[in-house]
Amino acid sequence: LPAGVASDALVESTDIVPTVCELIGVVPPHEPGQVDELGRDRGAIDGRSLVDLVHGRADAVREFAFAENGVY
């Protein structure tokens, strides 16, 4: 990866696994046969690879992010 690359793009911690998987040439974890009634693959991990983002081939990987905080 290029040294000193910075981005204002919105990312999530779930993006770490698919990014590392792409960098080392491994297919991200997947549980087959988990398709819901709308045809969405629920066996796939939630994150997205950030490799294109850090190499300047993409401006963003997502438009929105979800965060949740528990009650103390």
PyMOL Python script that loads the backbone (N, CA, C, O; Angstrom):
from pymol import cmd

cmd.read_pdbstr("""\
ATOM      1  N   LEU A   1       0.840  -1.183   0.000  1.00  0.00           N
ATOM      2  CA  LEU A   1       0.000   0.000   0.000  1.00  0.00           C
ATOM      3  C   LEU A   1       0.878   1.237   0.000  1.00  0.00           C
ATOM      4  O   LEU A   1       1.968   1.232   0.572  1.00  0.00           O
ATOM      5  N   PRO A   2       0.408   2.290  -0.637  1.00  0.00           N
ATOM      6  CA  PRO A   2       1.189   3.523  -0.660  1.00  0.00           C
ATOM      7  C   PRO A   2       1.314   4.125   0.740  1.00  0.00           C
ATOM      8  O   PRO A   2       0.348   4.149   1.503  1.00  0.00           O
ATOM      9  N   ALA A   3       2.497   4.603   1.064  1.00  0.00           N
ATOM     10  CA  ALA A   3       2.726   5.230   2.373  1.00  0.00           C
ATOM     11  C   ALA A   3       2.079   6.598   2.422  1.00  0.00           C
ATOM     12  O   ALA A   3       2.085   7.333   1.435  1.00  0.00           O
ATOM     13  N   GLY A   4       1.517   6.941   3.587  1.00  0.00           N
ATOM     14  CA  GLY A   4       0.978   8.281   3.800  1.00  0.00           C
ATOM     15  C   GLY A   4      -0.334   8.584   3.115  1.00  0.00           C
ATOM     16  O   GLY A   4      -0.720   9.749   3.028  1.00  0.00           O
ATOM     17  N   VAL A   5      -1.032   7.578   2.627  1.00  0.00           N
ATOM     18  CA  VAL A   5      -2.311   7.814   1.958  1.00  0.00           C
ATOM     19  C   VAL A   5      -3.367   8.160   3.008  1.00  0.00           C
ATOM     20  O   VAL A   5      -3.497   7.475   4.023  1.00  0.00           O
ATOM     21  N   ALA A   6      -4.115   9.226   2.751  1.00  0.00           N
ATOM     22  CA  ALA A   6      -5.210   9.624   3.636  1.00  0.00           C
ATOM     23  C   ALA A   6      -6.466   9.811   2.800  1.00  0.00           C
ATOM     24  O   ALA A   6      -6.397  10.154   1.619  1.00  0.00           O
ATOM     25  N   SER A   7      -7.609   9.584   3.423  1.00  0.00           N
ATOM     26  CA  SER A   7      -8.884   9.706   2.721  1.00  0.00           C
ATOM     27  C   SER A   7      -9.949  10.179   3.692  1.00  0.00           C
ATOM     28  O   SER A   7      -9.913   9.853   4.879  1.00  0.00           O
ATOM     29  N   ASP A   8     -10.898  10.950   3.178  1.00  0.00           N
ATOM     30  CA  ASP A   8     -12.048  11.372   3.969  1.00  0.00           C
ATOM     31  C   ASP A   8     -13.241  10.443   3.752  1.00  0.00           C
ATOM     32  O   ASP A   8     -14.338  10.728   4.233  1.00  0.00           O
ATOM     33  N   ALA A   9     -13.043   9.342   3.039  1.00  0.00           N
ATOM     34  CA  ALA A   9     -14.136   8.424   2.717  1.00  0.00           C
ATOM     35  C   ALA A   9     -14.664   7.753   3.982  1.00  0.00           C
ATOM     36  O   ALA A   9     -13.927   7.515   4.939  1.00  0.00           O
ATOM     37  N   LEU A  10     -15.938   7.462   3.956  1.00  0.00           N
ATOM     38  CA  LEU A  10     -16.613   6.789   5.060  1.00  0.00           C
ATOM     39  C   LEU A  10     -16.315   5.291   4.992  1.00  0.00           C
ATOM     40  O   LEU A  10     -16.612   4.640   3.991  1.00  0.00           O
ATOM     41  N   VAL A  11     -15.727   4.749   6.060  1.00  0.00           N
ATOM     42  CA  VAL A  11     -15.425   3.318   6.143  1.00  0.00           C
ATOM     43  C   VAL A  11     -15.878   2.802   7.504  1.00  0.00           C
ATOM     44  O   VAL A  11     -16.182   3.591   8.399  1.00  0.00           O
ATOM     45  N   GLU A  12     -15.924   1.487   7.660  1.00  0.00           N
ATOM     46  CA  GLU A  12     -16.314   0.863   8.918  1.00  0.00           C
ATOM     47  C   GLU A  12     -15.276  -0.187   9.304  1.00  0.00           C
ATOM     48  O   GLU A  12     -14.496  -0.634   8.463  1.00  0.00           O
ATOM     49  N   SER A  13     -15.269  -0.570  10.557  1.00  0.00           N
ATOM     50  CA  SER A  13     -14.331  -1.597  11.006  1.00  0.00           C
ATOM     51  C   SER A  13     -14.596  -2.938  10.318  1.00  0.00           C
ATOM     52  O   SER A  13     -13.690  -3.766  10.224  1.00  0.00           O
ATOM     53  N   THR A  14     -15.814  -3.164   9.839  1.00  0.00           N
ATOM     54  CA  THR A  14     -16.123  -4.409   9.126  1.00  0.00           C
ATOM     55  C   THR A  14     -15.389  -4.489   7.786  1.00  0.00           C
ATOM     56  O   THR A  14     -15.341  -5.556   7.173  1.00  0.00           O
ATOM     57  N   ASP A  15     -14.818  -3.376   7.327  1.00  0.00           N
ATOM     58  CA  ASP A  15     -14.084  -3.361   6.059  1.00  0.00           C
ATOM     59  C   ASP A  15     -12.673  -3.922   6.191  1.00  0.00           C
ATOM     60  O   ASP A  15     -12.008  -4.158   5.181  1.00  0.00           O
ATOM     61  N   ILE A  16     -12.206  -4.140   7.418  1.00  0.00           N
ATOM     62  CA  ILE A  16     -10.833  -4.616   7.619  1.00  0.00           C
ATOM     63  C   ILE A  16     -10.639  -6.025   7.061  1.00  0.00           C
ATOM     64  O   ILE A  16      -9.668  -6.271   6.345  1.00  0.00           O
ATOM     65  N   VAL A  17     -11.539  -6.949   7.373  1.00  0.00           N
ATOM     66  CA  VAL A  17     -11.377  -8.345   6.922  1.00  0.00           C
ATOM     67  C   VAL A  17     -11.365  -8.455   5.400  1.00  0.00           C
ATOM     68  O   VAL A  17     -10.443  -9.070   4.864  1.00  0.00           O
ATOM     69  N   PRO A  18     -12.334  -7.894   4.669  1.00  0.00           N
ATOM     70  CA  PRO A  18     -12.262  -8.031   3.214  1.00  0.00           C
ATOM     71  C   PRO A  18     -11.050  -7.323   2.603  1.00  0.00           C
ATOM     72  O   PRO A  18     -10.540  -7.753   1.568  1.00  0.00           O
ATOM     73  N   THR A  19     -10.588  -6.244   3.237  1.00  0.00           N
ATOM     74  CA  THR A  19      -9.407  -5.546   2.733  1.00  0.00           C
ATOM     75  C   THR A  19      -8.171  -6.421   2.880  1.00  0.00           C
ATOM     76  O   THR A  19      -7.404  -6.583   1.930  1.00  0.00           O
ATOM     77  N   VAL A  20      -7.975  -6.983   4.065  1.00  0.00           N
ATOM     78  CA  VAL A  20      -6.822  -7.860   4.298  1.00  0.00           C
ATOM     79  C   VAL A  20      -6.901  -9.087   3.401  1.00  0.00           C
ATOM     80  O   VAL A  20      -5.889  -9.510   2.842  1.00  0.00           O
ATOM     81  N   CYS A  21      -8.091  -9.664   3.257  1.00  0.00           N
ATOM     82  CA  CYS A  21      -8.256 -10.837   2.387  1.00  0.00           C
ATOM     83  C   CYS A  21      -7.824 -10.525   0.952  1.00  0.00           C
ATOM     84  O   CYS A  21      -7.129 -11.323   0.323  1.00  0.00           O
ATOM     85  N   GLU A  22      -8.237  -9.371   0.440  1.00  0.00           N
ATOM     86  CA  GLU A  22      -7.844  -9.001  -0.925  1.00  0.00           C
ATOM     87  C   GLU A  22      -6.336  -8.801  -1.023  1.00  0.00           C
ATOM     88  O   GLU A  22      -5.717  -9.224  -1.999  1.00  0.00           O
ATOM     89  N   LEU A  23      -5.745  -8.163  -0.028  1.00  0.00           N
ATOM     90  CA  LEU A  23      -4.304  -7.900  -0.057  1.00  0.00           C
ATOM     91  C   LEU A  23      -3.469  -9.172  -0.035  1.00  0.00           C
ATOM     92  O   LEU A  23      -2.401  -9.222  -0.645  1.00  0.00           O
ATOM     93  N   ILE A  24      -3.942 -10.195   0.658  1.00  0.00           N
ATOM     94  CA  ILE A  24      -3.166 -11.442   0.734  1.00  0.00           C
ATOM     95  C   ILE A  24      -3.658 -12.504  -0.250  1.00  0.00           C
ATOM     96  O   ILE A  24      -3.126 -13.613  -0.288  1.00  0.00           O
ATOM     97  N   GLY A  25      -4.680 -12.158  -1.051  1.00  0.00           N
ATOM     98  CA  GLY A  25      -5.147 -13.066  -2.093  1.00  0.00           C
ATOM     99  C   GLY A  25      -5.990 -14.222  -1.603  1.00  0.00           C
ATOM    100  O   GLY A  25      -5.930 -15.321  -2.154  1.00  0.00           O
ATOM    101  N   VAL A  26      -6.786 -13.975  -0.556  1.00  0.00           N
ATOM    102  CA  VAL A  26      -7.653 -15.008   0.010  1.00  0.00           C
ATOM    103  C   VAL A  26      -9.109 -14.589  -0.185  1.00  0.00           C
ATOM    104  O   VAL A  26      -9.439 -13.408  -0.083  1.00  0.00           O
ATOM    105  N   VAL A  27      -9.969 -15.551  -0.463  1.00  0.00           N
ATOM    106  CA  VAL A  27     -11.398 -15.264  -0.596  1.00  0.00           C
ATOM    107  C   VAL A  27     -11.970 -14.991   0.800  1.00  0.00           C
ATOM    108  O   VAL A  27     -11.720 -15.766   1.722  1.00  0.00           O
ATOM    109  N   PRO A  28     -12.737 -13.901   0.973  1.00  0.00           N
ATOM    110  CA  PRO A  28     -13.328 -13.612   2.292  1.00  0.00           C
ATOM    111  C   PRO A  28     -14.228 -14.758   2.767  1.00  0.00           C
ATOM    112  O   PRO A  28     -14.789 -15.485   1.946  1.00  0.00           O
ATOM    113  N   PRO A  29     -14.367 -14.920   4.067  1.00  0.00           N
ATOM    114  CA  PRO A  29     -15.225 -15.980   4.598  1.00  0.00           C
ATOM    115  C   PRO A  29     -16.655 -15.881   4.062  1.00  0.00           C
ATOM    116  O   PRO A  29     -17.187 -14.787   3.870  1.00  0.00           O
ATOM    117  N   HIS A  30     -17.256 -17.028   3.828  1.00  0.00           N
ATOM    118  CA  HIS A  30     -18.616 -17.053   3.285  1.00  0.00           C
ATOM    119  C   HIS A  30     -19.311 -18.328   3.715  1.00  0.00           C
ATOM    120  O   HIS A  30     -18.727 -19.410   3.664  1.00  0.00           O
ATOM    121  N   GLU A  31     -20.552 -18.201   4.137  1.00  0.00           N
ATOM    122  CA  GLU A  31     -21.357 -19.364   4.496  1.00  0.00           C
ATOM    123  C   GLU A  31     -22.409 -19.559   3.408  1.00  0.00           C
ATOM    124  O   GLU A  31     -23.375 -18.799   3.347  1.00  0.00           O
ATOM    125  N   PRO A  32     -22.240 -20.554   2.556  1.00  0.00           N
ATOM    126  CA  PRO A  32     -23.168 -20.752   1.440  1.00  0.00           C
ATOM    127  C   PRO A  32     -24.570 -21.146   1.895  1.00  0.00           C
ATOM    128  O   PRO A  32     -24.760 -21.680   2.987  1.00  0.00           O
ATOM    129  N   GLY A  33     -25.543 -20.870   1.032  1.00  0.00           N
ATOM    130  CA  GLY A  33     -26.916 -21.281   1.287  1.00  0.00           C
ATOM    131  C   GLY A  33     -27.679 -20.391   2.242  1.00  0.00           C
ATOM    132  O   GLY A  33     -28.676 -20.828   2.816  1.00  0.00           O
ATOM    133  N   GLN A  34     -27.247 -19.162   2.431  1.00  0.00           N
ATOM    134  CA  GLN A  34     -27.908 -18.250   3.367  1.00  0.00           C
ATOM    135  C   GLN A  34     -28.602 -17.103   2.640  1.00  0.00           C
ATOM    136  O   GLN A  34     -28.488 -15.949   3.055  1.00  0.00           O
ATOM    137  N   VAL A  35     -29.310 -17.403   1.571  1.00  0.00           N
ATOM    138  CA  VAL A  35     -30.016 -16.384   0.790  1.00  0.00           C
ATOM    139  C   VAL A  35     -31.398 -16.151   1.396  1.00  0.00           C
ATOM    140  O   VAL A  35     -32.139 -17.103   1.642  1.00  0.00           O
ATOM    141  N   ASP A  36     -31.744 -14.883   1.636  1.00  0.00           N
ATOM    142  CA  ASP A  36     -33.050 -14.584   2.236  1.00  0.00           C
ATOM    143  C   ASP A  36     -34.135 -14.471   1.171  1.00  0.00           C
ATOM    144  O   ASP A  36     -33.866 -14.663  -0.015  1.00  0.00           O
ATOM    145  N   GLU A  37     -35.365 -14.159   1.595  1.00  0.00           N
ATOM    146  CA  GLU A  37     -36.524 -14.116   0.685  1.00  0.00           C
ATOM    147  C   GLU A  37     -36.420 -13.027  -0.379  1.00  0.00           C
ATOM    148  O   GLU A  37     -37.139 -13.075  -1.377  1.00  0.00           O
ATOM    149  N   LEU A  38     -35.536 -12.045  -0.184  1.00  0.00           N
ATOM    150  CA  LEU A  38     -35.337 -10.985  -1.177  1.00  0.00           C
ATOM    151  C   LEU A  38     -34.130 -11.254  -2.075  1.00  0.00           C
ATOM    152  O   LEU A  38     -33.758 -10.410  -2.891  1.00  0.00           O
ATOM    153  N   GLY A  39     -33.523 -12.423  -1.925  1.00  0.00           N
ATOM    154  CA  GLY A  39     -32.390 -12.801  -2.756  1.00  0.00           C
ATOM    155  C   GLY A  39     -31.047 -12.268  -2.275  1.00  0.00           C
ATOM    156  O   GLY A  39     -30.052 -12.371  -2.993  1.00  0.00           O
ATOM    157  N   ARG A  40     -31.001 -11.699  -1.070  1.00  0.00           N
ATOM    158  CA  ARG A  40     -29.744 -11.169  -0.529  1.00  0.00           C
ATOM    159  C   ARG A  40     -28.928 -12.291   0.084  1.00  0.00           C
ATOM    160  O   ARG A  40     -29.471 -13.159   0.768  1.00  0.00           O
ATOM    161  N   ASP A  41     -27.642 -12.278  -0.155  1.00  0.00           N
ATOM    162  CA  ASP A  41     -26.741 -13.301   0.364  1.00  0.00           C
ATOM    163  C   ASP A  41     -26.381 -12.978   1.806  1.00  0.00           C
ATOM    164  O   ASP A  41     -25.531 -12.122   2.051  1.00  0.00           O
ATOM    165  N   ARG A  42     -27.008 -13.644   2.757  1.00  0.00           N
ATOM    166  CA  ARG A  42     -26.768 -13.400   4.178  1.00  0.00           C
ATOM    167  C   ARG A  42     -25.572 -14.202   4.704  1.00  0.00           C
ATOM    168  O   ARG A  42     -25.238 -14.097   5.884  1.00  0.00           O
ATOM    169  N   GLY A  43     -24.934 -14.986   3.863  1.00  0.00           N
ATOM    170  CA  GLY A  43     -23.761 -15.741   4.265  1.00  0.00           C
ATOM    171  C   GLY A  43     -22.465 -14.992   4.031  1.00  0.00           C
ATOM    172  O   GLY A  43     -21.403 -15.427   4.475  1.00  0.00           O
ATOM    173  N   ALA A  44     -22.546 -13.857   3.329  1.00  0.00           N
ATOM    174  CA  ALA A  44     -21.363 -13.056   3.041  1.00  0.00           C
ATOM    175  C   ALA A  44     -21.057 -12.124   4.209  1.00  0.00           C
ATOM    176  O   ALA A  44     -21.960 -11.730   4.948  1.00  0.00           O
ATOM    177  N   ILE A  45     -19.783 -11.774   4.374  1.00  0.00           N
ATOM    178  CA  ILE A  45     -19.428 -10.824   5.427  1.00  0.00           C
ATOM    179  C   ILE A  45     -19.905  -9.426   5.033  1.00  0.00           C
ATOM    180  O   ILE A  45     -20.124  -9.150   3.854  1.00  0.00           O
ATOM    181  N   ASP A  46     -20.064  -8.555   6.013  1.00  0.00           N
ATOM    182  CA  ASP A  46     -20.652  -7.240   5.781  1.00  0.00           C
ATOM    183  C   ASP A  46     -19.698  -6.213   5.185  1.00  0.00           C
ATOM    184  O   ASP A  46     -20.156  -5.298   4.500  1.00  0.00           O
ATOM    185  N   GLY A  47     -18.424  -6.321   5.410  1.00  0.00           N
ATOM    186  CA  GLY A  47     -17.474  -5.292   4.994  1.00  0.00           C
ATOM    187  C   GLY A  47     -17.206  -5.266   3.503  1.00  0.00           C
ATOM    188  O   GLY A  47     -17.610  -6.154   2.752  1.00  0.00           O
ATOM    189  N   ARG A  48     -16.508  -4.211   3.102  1.00  0.00           N
ATOM    190  CA  ARG A  48     -16.100  -4.024   1.706  1.00  0.00           C
ATOM    191  C   ARG A  48     -14.608  -3.738   1.680  1.00  0.00           C
ATOM    192  O   ARG A  48     -14.084  -3.061   2.564  1.00  0.00           O
ATOM    193  N   SER A  49     -13.934  -4.246   0.678  1.00  0.00           N
ATOM    194  CA  SER A  49     -12.498  -4.021   0.565  1.00  0.00           C
ATOM    195  C   SER A  49     -12.207  -2.544   0.314  1.00  0.00           C
ATOM    196  O   SER A  49     -12.914  -1.880  -0.444  1.00  0.00           O
ATOM    197  N   LEU A  50     -11.167  -2.045   0.953  1.00  0.00           N
ATOM    198  CA  LEU A  50     -10.753  -0.650   0.803  1.00  0.00           C
ATOM    199  C   LEU A  50      -9.549  -0.496  -0.120  1.00  0.00           C
ATOM    200  O   LEU A  50      -8.995   0.598  -0.229  1.00  0.00           O
ATOM    201  N   VAL A  51      -9.139  -1.562  -0.780  1.00  0.00           N
ATOM    202  CA  VAL A  51      -7.948  -1.531  -1.624  1.00  0.00           C
ATOM    203  C   VAL A  51      -8.086  -0.501  -2.746  1.00  0.00           C
ATOM    204  O   VAL A  51      -7.162   0.280  -2.972  1.00  0.00           O
ATOM    205  N   ASP A  52      -9.205  -0.483  -3.445  1.00  0.00           N
ATOM    206  CA  ASP A  52      -9.389   0.508  -4.518  1.00  0.00           C
ATOM    207  C   ASP A  52      -9.382   1.930  -3.975  1.00  0.00           C
ATOM    208  O   ASP A  52      -8.915   2.848  -4.649  1.00  0.00           O
ATOM    209  N   LEU A  53      -9.889   2.119  -2.781  1.00  0.00           N
ATOM    210  CA  LEU A  53      -9.911   3.437  -2.149  1.00  0.00           C
ATOM    211  C   LEU A  53      -8.492   3.936  -1.883  1.00  0.00           C
ATOM    212  O   LEU A  53      -8.165   5.073  -2.224  1.00  0.00           O
ATOM    213  N   VAL A  54      -7.654   3.109  -1.283  1.00  0.00           N
ATOM    214  CA  VAL A  54      -6.300   3.559  -0.954  1.00  0.00           C
ATOM    215  C   VAL A  54      -5.404   3.704  -2.179  1.00  0.00           C
ATOM    216  O   VAL A  54      -4.414   4.435  -2.138  1.00  0.00           O
ATOM    217  N   HIS A  55      -5.738   3.022  -3.258  1.00  0.00           N
ATOM    218  CA  HIS A  55      -4.970   3.163  -4.493  1.00  0.00           C
ATOM    219  C   HIS A  55      -5.520   4.271  -5.393  1.00  0.00           C
ATOM    220  O   HIS A  55      -5.002   4.492  -6.487  1.00  0.00           O
ATOM    221  N   GLY A  56      -6.560   4.966  -4.943  1.00  0.00           N
ATOM    222  CA  GLY A  56      -7.109   6.071  -5.724  1.00  0.00           C
ATOM    223  C   GLY A  56      -7.995   5.654  -6.878  1.00  0.00           C
ATOM    224  O   GLY A  56      -8.315   6.481  -7.732  1.00  0.00           O
ATOM    225  N   ARG A  57      -8.403   4.389  -6.929  1.00  0.00           N
ATOM    226  CA  ARG A  57      -9.272   3.908  -8.014  1.00  0.00           C
ATOM    227  C   ARG A  57     -10.749   4.068  -7.673  1.00  0.00           C
ATOM    228  O   ARG A  57     -11.614   3.790  -8.504  1.00  0.00           O
ATOM    229  N   ALA A  58     -11.040   4.519  -6.444  1.00  0.00           N
ATOM    230  CA  ALA A  58     -12.417   4.758  -6.006  1.00  0.00           C
ATOM    231  C   ALA A  58     -12.420   5.960  -5.072  1.00  0.00           C
ATOM    232  O   ALA A  58     -11.453   6.193  -4.347  1.00  0.00           O
ATOM    233  N   ASP A  59     -13.507   6.719  -5.091  1.00  0.00           N
ATOM    234  CA  ASP A  59     -13.645   7.861  -4.191  1.00  0.00           C
ATOM    235  C   ASP A  59     -14.342   7.462  -2.892  1.00  0.00           C
ATOM    236  O   ASP A  59     -14.185   8.128  -1.868  1.00  0.00           O
ATOM    237  N   ALA A  60     -15.110   6.379  -2.936  1.00  0.00           N
ATOM    238  CA  ALA A  60     -15.871   5.936  -1.765  1.00  0.00           C
ATOM    239  C   ALA A  60     -16.201   4.460  -1.915  1.00  0.00           C
ATOM    240  O   ALA A  60     -16.196   3.922  -3.022  1.00  0.00           O
ATOM    241  N   VAL A  61     -16.489   3.811  -0.794  1.00  0.00           N
ATOM    242  CA  VAL A  61     -16.943   2.418  -0.829  1.00  0.00           C
ATOM    243  C   VAL A  61     -18.361   2.297  -0.283  1.00  0.00           C
ATOM    244  O   VAL A  61     -19.015   1.269  -0.459  1.00  0.00           O
ATOM    245  N   ARG A  62     -18.830   3.343   0.376  1.00  0.00           N
ATOM    246  CA  ARG A  62     -20.192   3.344   0.901  1.00  0.00           C
ATOM    247  C   ARG A  62     -20.665   4.780   1.080  1.00  0.00           C
ATOM    248  O   ARG A  62     -19.863   5.702   1.232  1.00  0.00           O
ATOM    249  N   GLU A  63     -21.988   4.951   1.060  1.00  0.00           N
ATOM    250  CA  GLU A  63     -22.589   6.269   1.243  1.00  0.00           C
ATOM    251  C   GLU A  63     -23.002   6.492   2.696  1.00  0.00           C
ATOM    252  O   GLU A  63     -22.985   7.621   3.186  1.00  0.00           O
ATOM    253  N   PHE A  64     -23.375   5.407   3.382  1.00  0.00           N
ATOM    254  CA  PHE A  64     -23.845   5.496   4.759  1.00  0.00           C
ATOM    255  C   PHE A  64     -23.127   4.463   5.619  1.00  0.00           C
ATOM    256  O   PHE A  64     -22.611   3.469   5.109  1.00  0.00           O
ATOM    257  N   ALA A  65     -23.097   4.706   6.924  1.00  0.00           N
ATOM    258  CA  ALA A  65     -22.550   3.747   7.882  1.00  0.00           C
ATOM    259  C   ALA A  65     -23.522   3.648   9.049  1.00  0.00           C
ATOM    260  O   ALA A  65     -24.300   4.566   9.308  1.00  0.00           O
ATOM    261  N   PHE A  66     -23.465   2.527   9.744  1.00  0.00           N
ATOM    262  CA  PHE A  66     -24.342   2.298  10.880  1.00  0.00           C
ATOM    263  C   PHE A  66     -23.497   2.205  12.140  1.00  0.00           C
ATOM    264  O   PHE A  66     -22.467   1.531  12.155  1.00  0.00           O
ATOM    265  N   ALA A  67     -23.928   2.873  13.185  1.00  0.00           N
ATOM    266  CA  ALA A  67     -23.238   2.789  14.470  1.00  0.00           C
ATOM    267  C   ALA A  67     -24.266   2.596  15.566  1.00  0.00           C
ATOM    268  O   ALA A  67     -25.396   3.076  15.474  1.00  0.00           O
ATOM    269  N   GLU A  68     -23.858   1.889  16.598  1.00  0.00           N
ATOM    270  CA  GLU A  68     -24.750   1.624  17.703  1.00  0.00           C
ATOM    271  C   GLU A  68     -23.961   1.699  18.995  1.00  0.00           C
ATOM    272  O   GLU A  68     -22.848   1.180  19.073  1.00  0.00           O
ATOM    273  N   ASN A  69     -24.517   2.334  19.999  1.00  0.00           N
ATOM    274  CA  ASN A  69     -23.879   2.424  21.307  1.00  0.00           C
ATOM    275  C   ASN A  69     -24.806   1.816  22.352  1.00  0.00           C
ATOM    276  O   ASN A  69     -26.012   2.059  22.347  1.00  0.00           O
ATOM    277  N   GLY A  70     -24.234   1.032  23.238  1.00  0.00           N
ATOM    278  CA  GLY A  70     -25.017   0.426  24.303  1.00  0.00           C
ATOM    279  C   GLY A  70     -25.234   1.391  25.450  1.00  0.00           C
ATOM    280  O   GLY A  70     -24.554   2.411  25.562  1.00  0.00           O
ATOM    281  N   VAL A  71     -26.172   1.061  26.282  1.00  0.00           N
ATOM    282  CA  VAL A  71     -26.453   1.864  27.461  1.00  0.00           C
ATOM    283  C   VAL A  71     -25.496   1.423  28.558  1.00  0.00           C
ATOM    284  O   VAL A  71     -25.315   0.224  28.773  1.00  0.00           O
ATOM    285  N   TYR A  72     -24.892   2.356  29.243  1.00  0.00           N
ATOM    286  CA  TYR A  72     -23.903   2.022  30.276  1.00  0.00           C
ATOM    287  C   TYR A  72     -24.562   1.652  31.546  1.00  0.00           C
ATOM    288  O   TYR A  72     -23.885   1.340  32.525  1.00  0.00           O
TER     289      TYR A  72
END
""", "prot")
cmd.dss("prot")
cmd.show_as("cartoon", "prot")
cmd.util.cbc("prot")
cmd.orient("prot")
